[in-house]
């Protein structure tokens, strides 16, 4: 049986006895709670050489994460362009031919064939890995908030996400590839530093670094930021996104690493995209998957300005409208999501595929008919025919025949509706931002309405889908419509349509996702125009405030629908009327320092808790209990040895000060130094506990909590000694770390820290344990592996203090310990959610 290392070891079926323990480093001894004796004693100290090497490896890892995320973005962008070029090339040729021959139905069937094939493939990939559906931003937000969503950062999820978003975008659905880039970057960040994968179990590397949840969470933060940076060419915006929307636990050192990772992703994608599309390697012309181009007035128009102070009033109004539209979008999408949860998800998985195909059919038919019937023929401007550099660089290099569609229109004119619908979404956004030719107000209004409804319906179906680009395109149409109205009906000739399209895009996107700081920086970096900073910021703030009056952002709504206990940034002021004792869970499941295997297996198999308090019972006649029972004796001895008193601490310090040269100090030491050890009956803590608690002679530490216990038995006083994780207990059982009742606990095999963390991040499951290999009467000493000093709070601690400690320190469990060292309850993130606190506050008002 595993668990014994070193020489002179003999093992029986149930336990191992070693004549010599292995030599351990000071760090491992500190983790295991041991110290080296006499001449081998070394004080715990930081190994600075190892620390520098660890930091260097961490920097190399964040660089590798950035590069890999950039390459993932390059892969998605390349094949989306390839499939889109293939589809639109065939369909456009067919439309031009059939418009003269009268066979437009054949063109519609060709478009349906392409779109249904791509969407079907995307849906099949989601069936393989369901968490690959959607944008992945809500799931990554939950992960960085401290909630582990099963399968969210697995390699299989990454593959299904990347190929799925590739097919869903190419399939003509109103989704974007920029949102899933955040999820893809997070998966790269989680998996790359581990050098192992559940999907590739045979490939194993002996990489000893980053075997903790804290390191993994930091790398996921860096990967998510790199995904935003690659999507928008905005490394600073990506860093702020990870801080604002994702990470709950942040530190100063992480900021610089995340920014470096974002820069690496941006320039990796920029280098390869510029080289592949323009053949100019090293020119860095395309910083992100979505580029807004250069905003500038025509040289011939001397009165043109990007924006003026008078426009700020219009921007505020647009922010209000954008917030209202975003709240409406979120409300409709929430109702659709609830309908899917009730009527689609419980049914066979094929129903989800059929729903995706239905959305694809409706979208394709609407796009085709709207382009053929509702479009207007508009006169081309000179710049559209000749092409200015900033516009042509971004659009005509799309390798599509033309970004301007002339379906059913005579020479020198174009179909404005077809130009918006029969182009990739990025090209349509650039048309609204930079096309000097006008779009009909009717066309813009119809396009906005159709796109709004179809995008709302699409987000949530079983395909990988992003929301950033559809929201930007929908908002850009709204902003361009406002500009047309101001120009045509109010006679404001100074209005620059591109600016209003950008502000409209920001207003609608802000009203949907409710981001402020990061989205402002992302849009500024995408436009490369710092003068837009003030109007974008004002618009986003107004849109967020307006939308928050009605509902939450779209990501928070979907997090709430999943029932994830997400922690906000802070609690409301009135929550301070509650104390830790009001929100804690007093019904505890706990283990003893020395516990039988049968009790541990029973606890682990009947609960789903991730950590357990390690406690001892407070009894009035402990001497009687210690007689004839080695297990009880070991537990009581451990409790006595772990109790720290002021007198005992003074005696210890006095021993170390006896050689001090000052006679005065020696006298002080001698005065407090007793001539003999005090008797057990003089233990002040024991006397204090005995004054009110009576013993429970029928209860033994080898018993797990029973439902038949009385209230006094279930909530009897327990001295708190530490916390031990479920993964640690299962590892101890799997490796046979135990001793028999006839032995001393010193004979129990010891595991090093490396052995304990060997199975990270997927530890064995208790239900997979072969119970026939375990002797249920054997005893496990958990004290070397527990955390003896976790964060704790007093029962009278204000909820705001509890919340701040829990969130800022990245905790999952917070024991509540009273003034005499007894654990009275435990707080988890469920006890700190807004809904739970609000319910407890209502109860508080009723009892006052």
N, C-alpha and C positions, 0 to 999 in steps of 0.2 A: 504494500500500500504506500502511495506517495506521501510525502510530508517529512521524511527523515533524510537528512544529508550529513555526510561526515563518515567517520570510521567507527568501528565497534558497534554496529547497529544490528539488531535482531528484531524481526517482525513476526507477530502471530496474526491470526485472522482479524483481530479487533484492534490492535494497537501496535505501536512500534516503540522500542526502548533503545536509546542511543547512549553509548558510553562516553561520547565526546561530541559536543555541539560544534557546528561549523563556525568559522571565524567570520564575523560580520563587521561592516564598516560602522563608524560612529553614527552616521545618519540613519542606518537601518536600526541600530540599537535604540536610537532616540524614538523612532517611529514605533518600535515594539515595546517601548517602556522599560528597556533594560539599561544597565550601566556596566562597564567593565570594572572589575574589582582590582584593588591595590595597584600594583605597578602597571597593569594594563589599562587603568582608568584614563580616559581621554574625555575632556569636556566637550560637549557638542559645539561644533563651530562650522562656519560656512566654508565650504571648499571653493575658494575663489577661482581657481583654475577651472574647475568643473563648471562653475557658474558662468564664466566667460565663454566656455565652449558651448554651453547650453544656449546662451544668448545669441551666439553666432549662428548656431543651427536654426534658431527661431527666425532670424532675419533671412536666412537662405530659404526657409520654408515659405515665408510670406511672399518672397520674390517668385518662387516656383508656383505658388497659388495664383498670383497675378498673371504670370505668363500662360499658365494652363487655361485660366478663365478667358483670357484674350483669344486663345486658339479655339476654344469652344465657340465663342462668338463668331470667329472667322468661319468656322465650319458651318454654323447655322446660316450665316449671311450668304455664303457662297452657294449653298444648295437651294435656299429660298429664291435667290436671284435666278438660278438655273431653271428651276421648275416654273417660276413665274414667267420668265422669258419664253419658255416652251409653250406654256398654256396661252398666254396672251398673243403670242405670235401666230399660233394656229387659229385661234378664235377670231382675231382681228382680220386675218386674211379671208376666213370664211364669211365674216360679216360683210366685208367689202364686196365679195363676189355675190353673195346671196341677196344683198340689197338690190342688185340689178336683176337677179334671176327669180326673186321671190321665194327663196328657200331659207328664210330666217329661222324657221323651226329647227332645221338641221344644225344651224349655228348654236342655238340654245341647247340642243342635245349634246353637242360636242363640249360645250362649257359645263353642262351637268356631269358629263362623263369624267372630265378632269377633276372637278371639285368633289364629287362623291367618292372617287377613288382615294384621293388624298385624305379626306375626312374619315373615311372608313379605316384607313391605316392608322390614323391618329387615335381613333377610338379603340382599336384593338390593342394598341400600346398601353392605353390607360387601363384596359382590362387586365393586362399583365401586371401593372403596378398602379393601383388606384390612387395613391398619393401624388402621382405625376399629373393629375388633373388640375386645371386652374392655373393661376400664376405662381402659386407656391409662396407668395409673400406672406399671407396669414400664417402659414405653417412655420416659416422661418422666423417670423416675429414671435410666435409661441416658443420656438426652440431657444431663441436668444433671451426670452423672458424667464426661462428656467423650466419649461415644460417639454418633456421629451415626447415627440410625436413618432410613433413606431414607423420605421422605414423611410423617414423623411430625408435622411442624408446617406442613403445607400447607393452603391454604384449602379444597381439595376434601375433605381429611380432616376439617376442622372441620364442613363442611356434612353429610357423611355421618354424622359422630359425633352431631351435634345431632339430626338427624331420625331417625337410627337408634335412639338411646336413647329418644327420644319414643315410637316405635312399639313397641320391645321392652318398655318399662314398661307402656304401655297394653295390650300383648298378654297381660298376665297372667303373664309369666315372673317367676321369683323373682330379679329383678335390681333394682338401684337406679340412680337418675339422679344421685346425688351424686358417685360415683367418676368418671364421665365428665366431670363439671364441671371436675375438675382438669385433664384433658387439654384440654378446650375452652379453659380459661383460658390454658394454656400456648401453644396455637396462636395465640390472640389476642395474647399477649405477643410471640411470635416474628414475627408478620406485620404488626401495626399499625405499629411503628416503621420498617419497611422501605418502606412506601408502594408496594409492588409485589407481584405474585403471578404464579406460573407459569400459574395458571388464567385470569388476566385480563391477558394479555401486552400487549394494546393500551393498557391504562391505565398510564401511566408518569408519575411525579412526580419532579421534580428535587429530591430530598431528600438532602442530602450527609451527614447525621449517621448514626451508629451502623452503620458499614459494617465491623464486625469481629465475630468469633465471641464475644469477651468481652462486648461490649454485648448481643448477641443472647441469650447465656446468662443474663445478668442479668435481661433482660426476661422470659424464659421462667420464671425463678424467681419473679418478681413475678406473672406470670399464673397459675402453679400455686397460689401462695398465695391469690390472689384467687378461684380456683375453690373452694378449701376454705372460704374465708370466706363466699362466696355460698351454698354448699351447707348449711353448718351455722350461719351467723350468728356465726362465730367468727374475727374478724380476727387476734387474737393467736395462736390455734391454727393458722391458715393460715400465718402467718409462721414459726412453729416447725416446722410440717410441711415447708415448703420447705427449712428448715435441716436438719432431722433426716433426712428420707427422700429428699430430692432433691438439693440442691446440694452438690457436692463443693468448690466454690470460693466462699468467702464473705469479705466484708469489712465493716467497720463501717458505711461509707456505704450499703451495699446494704440493711442491716437497716431503716433508717428509710424508705427508698423502698418496700420490700416491704410494710411495715406500712401505709404511706399508701395503697398500691394495694389492700390487703385491706380497709381501711376504706372506700375509695371503692366497692368492689364490694358490700360489705355494705349500706351505706346507700342505694345506688342500687336494689338489689333490694328493700330494706325499704320505701323510699318508694313504688315503683310497686305492689308487692303489697298494701300497706296501702290505697292509694288505690283499686285495682281491686276488692278483695274487700270492703272496708268502706265505701268512699266517703269516707273521712276522710283526705284528702291531707295529708301532713306529720305524721301521727300516729306513724308508725314502730312498728307493732305486730307485724310479722312479720319478724324479722331474717334468717331463712334459709329455704332450701327445706324443711329438716327442723327442726321445733321440738318440743322435749320437753315444753313446757308448764311450769306452776308446780307444784312439789312442796310440798304443805303438808297438815298434818293437819286433820281436821274440827274445827270449833269446838266441837262437842258432846263430843268425845273428849278429855278433859283429860289422860289418861295416855299419849296418843300422842306419840312422838318420831320424827323422821325416822330417826335411828340413835343407838345408844348404844355405849359402849366395849366392852360385851360382844359386840356384833355384829361387831367387827373380827375375832374368831376365825372366825366364819362366813364373812366376806368372804375371808379367807386361804384357807380350804378351797374356796370357790367359785372363787378364782383358780387353784388347782391343778387343779380339775376343768375350768375353762375352758381352761387350757393344754393339758390332755390332749385335750379335744374339738377344740380348734383344730389340734393336731398330727395328729389323726385325719383331720380335714377336709382338711388340706394333703396328707397322704399319699394319700388317695383321689383328690383332684383331680390330683395329680401323675401317678398311674397312668393316669387318664383322659386327661390331656394327652399322655402318651407314646403311648397307644393311638391317639389322634387323629392324632398326627404320623406314625405308621406306617401306619395303615389308612384314614384319612379324607382328610387333606390331599393325599397323592399322587394321589388319584382326581379325576375331573372336579369342577369347582366346584359343579355341581348337587348333588353328594352332601352338601356342607356345608349347603346350603339344606334338603335333606331331613332331615338330622339335627336342624336347628333346628325344623323342623315336627314331627318326632317328639317332641322334648322338649316342645313346646307342647301336643301332643295328650295326652301322659301327664300333664302338669301340670294341664291343664284337667279331665281325667277324675278325677284324684285329688282335686282341690279340690272338684269338684261332689259326688262320691260321699261324701267325708269329711264335707262339710257336711250332706248329706241323711241319712246313716246313722249316723255316729259322734258327732254332736253331742248334747249334753244340754241340757234345758230348765232354765234357772237363774232364780231369782227376781230381779227387778229391785230395786235399792236405790232409796231415795227420791231420792238425788242423781242417779241415772240418769234418773229420770222428770222431775225438775224441772230438774236441770242446774246445777252450780256454774259460776261465771264462767270459771275458768281452763280447765276442761275443755271447756265449750261454745264458748268463743272459738276453740279450736284445731280442734275436731272438727265441730261442726254447721255451721260456716261452710265446710265442704268442698263445699257445694252438692250433696251426695249426699242422697238421701231420708232416710236415717238411718244412724248409725254402728253401731247395734245391730240385728242381724238376728233376726227372730222366726220364721224358717222352721219350720213344723210344730209350733209351740209355742203353747199357749193364751195368753190375755191375762195381762198382768203378768209374763210370763216371756220369755226370749230364748234363742236357740240359740247357745251359747258357741263352738262350732266354726265355725259360719257367720259369726259376728261377727269372727273372726280371719281367715278365708279370703276372705270376700266383701266385703272392704274394701280400699282402697289400703293399702299396707304402712305408710305413715306413720300412718294412722288406727289400724291394728292395734297399732302400738307405743304410741300414746297410750292405747289401751284397756288394755294391760298395765301401763302406768305409773300410770294414774289412775282406772281403773274400780273403784269401791268394791264392786261386786258380785263374787262369787267366780267363778273359773273352775275347773271340775272338774280334779283332779289327773290323771285319766285323759285328759281332753281335752288338757291341757297337754303331757303326755308324748307322746301320739300326734302332736299338732301339731309338737312339737319334732323327733321322729324323721322325719316326712314332710318337713318343711321342710329339715332338715339334709341329707337325701339328695338331694332335688330341687335345692336350691341348689348343692350340690357338683357335680351333674351338669350344671347349667346354666352355671356359670362356665367359660368356655372355648369355648363354641359360637360360631358365626360371627354374632354380634349384638353391638352395643355393650351392655355390661353392667357395672354397678357391684357392689361387694361389701360396701360399708359398711352399707347398710340391711338386706339379708338377714341379715348377721351380727348386727346389733343386734336385729332381730326374733327371730331364733333364740335369742340369748342372753337376751332379755327373757322369753321363754317359759320358759327354764331357770330364771331367777331367780325368776319368779313361782311356778314349781313348788316351788322350795326354800322360799319363804315359806309356801305352803300346807301343806307338810309340817311346818314348824316350828310353825305355828299349830294345825293339826289333830291332830298326833300327839305333839308335845312340849309343847303347852300354853303356848307363848310368846306371850301375848296382846299384848305390846308391839311385835311385829314390824310394821313398815310395809311393805306389799307393794310399793309403788312403788319404795322404796329398793332392795329386793332385786331387783326387775326391772331397775333401772338398773345395779346391780352385776353382775348376770348378763350383761347386754348388754355391759358393759365387759370382763368376763372372757372371753367368747367372742370378741369382736372383737379383743381384745388377743392371744388365743391364735392367731388366724388371721393377723393382719397384723404382730404383734410390734412395735408402736409403743408408746412410753412417754410421753415428754414432751409431744409434740404432741397425742396422743390424750387425755391427761389434761386439758389445757387446752381442747381442743375440747368434751369432755363437760361440763366445768364451765361454759363459756360457753353451751352449749346448754341447760343446766338453769337457768342464772342463779342457782345456789345454791353459794356458795363453801364452805359447810360440807361439801360432798361431796368436796372436794379430797383430803383424806387417805385416805378409803376407796377412792376411784377410783385414786389413785396406787399404793396398796399392792396392790390387786387386779391392776392392769396389770403391775406389776413381777413379782408372783408368777406370773401367767399367762405372761409372756414367758420367765422363767427355766425354768418347767416345760416349755413348748413347745420351747425351744432344746435341751433334752436329746435331742430326737428328730429334729427337722428344722428347716429355716429357715422364715421367714415366706412367705406365699403369693406376694408380689411377687418376693422373691428367688428362689423356686423357678422361677417363670416366666422370670425373667431368665436363670437358669442353663440352662433348657431351650432357650433361644434361642442359647446359646453366646456371650453378650455378655461381653467382658472387663471386668467391673465391679470397681472398686477399693473395698475396704473402708475403714473409717476409719483403721485402723492394722494393722501386721503383728504376728505373734506374736513373743514375746521370743526364741524359739529360732531365728528366721530370721536373727538377727544373726550367726550362724555363717557366713552367706554374705556374699560381697562382690560389688561391681558386676561384677567380671570373671567371676563364677560364673554370672550370669544374663544377661549382655549377648549380643547377636547379633554375632559377629565377621565373618560373611559379608556384607560391605557392598555396596550399590549406590550409586555416587557419581558426581559430575560434577566437571569441572575448571573453573577460573575462566574459561578460554576453551575452548569445546567446539564441535565441528562439529554442524551441524543433524542430520546422519544419526545421530550418536551419541545426541543428545537424543531423537530420535523413537524410536530403538530401545529406549532405556532406558524411556521413558514407555509404550511399547506392550507391553513384555514384563514390566512390574512393576505392582504396585498400591500402592506406597509413596506416602505423602503428603508426604514430605520427603526430601531427599538431601543428604548432606554434600558440601561444596565443598572439594576437596583438591588438593594438588600432590604429585608424587612426589619422594622423596629419592634423588638420583642422585650418584654420585661424580665423574662427568666432565660436569658440566652445561655447561661452556663448549663442549665438542664437540657436545653436543645442540643448543645454541642456533644453531649455524652452519647456515645454509641452510634453516631451518624457522621461519617467522614464528610459527606457532601455539605451538610448543614454547617459543620465545623469550619470547612474551608470558606464558605460564604461569610460567616460571622468574623473569622479572622481577617478576611480581606477588608471588610467594613471597618474594623478597628484600626487596621494598618493605614487606611486611606483617610482617616479623620484627622484634620489639622486643627490643633487648638493653639491659642495664643501662648499658653504656658509651654507647650511642647516646642513651639517655634522659638521661644526665648531660650529654652534649654539648649536647643541645637546651636543657636547663635552664640550662646555663652561658651559652649565647648570650643568653638572656633576662635573665640576672643581671649582664651585663657593665657595665651602666650603674648598678648599685647603688653608692651612695656609699661603702660600706665598702671600704677598701683591702685588708682581710684577705680579704673575700669575692672581690674581684677576683683576688687572688693564687691563691685556691683554684680559681677558674674557669680562670685561665690555666694553672695547673699541670696540669689535666686536659684542656686543649684542645690537640689535636695541631696541628702546623704544616701538615699535609697530610692528605688523605683516606687512610685505610688501604687497602691493597690487598685485593682480593677474597680472596686466599689467607689473609688474616689473620682471616677471618670465623670466630669461635670456634664458632658453632653448626654451620657447614658442616663444620669440622674434626671436631667431635664426631660428626656423622652419617657422615662418611667412614670413621671408624675401624672400622666393622663392616659397612657395607652395600656391596654391589657393584652396579654399574649393570646395567640391563636394556636393551641396545641395540636389541632387536627390538620394544619396546613404545612406542607413541606415544599422546599424550593424546587423539587424535581417535578412538581405538578404544574401543568400549564393552566392558565385561567379557565375557569369552568362557568357555564351559564347557570349552574345550580348554586353558586355562591350567593350569600346574602349581601345586602348593601354594605354592611360593615366589612365583610370579607373582601369584596371587590375593591372597595376604596380605602383599604387600610393604609397606614402611613408607610412610605417607601423612601429610603435614603437614595439619592441620585448619585451615580458614580460616572456616568458617561453615556455615549451613544455608540451603537454598532450597526453597520449597514447590513441589509439583507444579503447583498452580494458577498460580504465577508463571511457571514454565517454559512452560506451555501458552499463557499470555497473551502471552509474548514471541514465541513462534512464530507465533501467530495474527496479531499486529500487525507481524510482519516486522522485529523488532529484531535486526539482525545486521550484520556487515561482512564484506568479502571479505579474503582472505589478503594481497592486494596493498595493502590499506589499513591505516591505523592504527586501533586500537580506539576512538580518540577520534571517528572518523567514524560510529560506531554511533549510531542515533537513540536518544533518551532518552524514557522515559515518566514522567509525573508520578505521584504517589501516587494522585491521583483517577482517572487513567486505568487504573492497575493494579487499583484496587478497583471499577471501573465495573460489572463483571459479578457482583459479590458479591450473593447467596451462591451462585449457580450459575454457576461458571466453565465455559468451553468444555471439551469432552472431547477427548482426543487422538485418539480413534478417529473423530471427526467432522471432523478436519482434512484439508483437500485437499492432499495431498502434491505434486500437480503444480504448486502455486504456490510451492514451496520449492526452493531450490537446496541439495542435500545437502552441498556443499562449503563453504558459507558458515559463518562462525564467530559464535557468540553469546558476548558478554561478560556473565556473570551477576553479576559482583561489585557493580555498583551496586544490585542488587535483593535480594541475599542478606542474611541476618541475620548480621553478623560477630561477634556476641558472645552466642550462645545460652547457656543454662545448660548446664554440663558438670560431670562428676564424675570423680574419679580411679578407676582400677581397684580400689583398695583401700578404697573407701568402703563402709561397712556398708549392708546392704540397708534397714534402718530409715531411715537418712538419705536414701537414694535414694528410698524410698517417700514420705517426708514432703515432700521437695522436689518430686517429680513431682505429688503430689496437691494440695498447697497452692498451687502456682504454676500449676496448670491446664495442665500440659505434655502434649504428645503424642509428643515425641521427646526423648531425653536422650543426647547423645553422651558416650562414655567416652574421655577423652583422657589420655595418659600424661604423664610428667614432662618430656618433650622436645617436647611439642606435637603428638604423633602420635595420630590417632584409631585406637583399637584395637577399637571396637565401638559399638553403639548400643542403647539400651533404649527399648522402647515399653510401652504399658500391658499388652500380652500378657505381657511378661516379669515383670510385677508382680502378676498374678492369683494367687489363693490356690492353685489347682491347679498352676500352673507352679512357684511357689516350693516347694510341697511336693515336687514331683518332683525339683527341683534339690537339695533338702535330703536326700532319700533317696540321690541320687547322691553327695552330699558324705560321708554316713556310710559308704557303701560304699568310697570311696577313702581314707578316713582310716585 
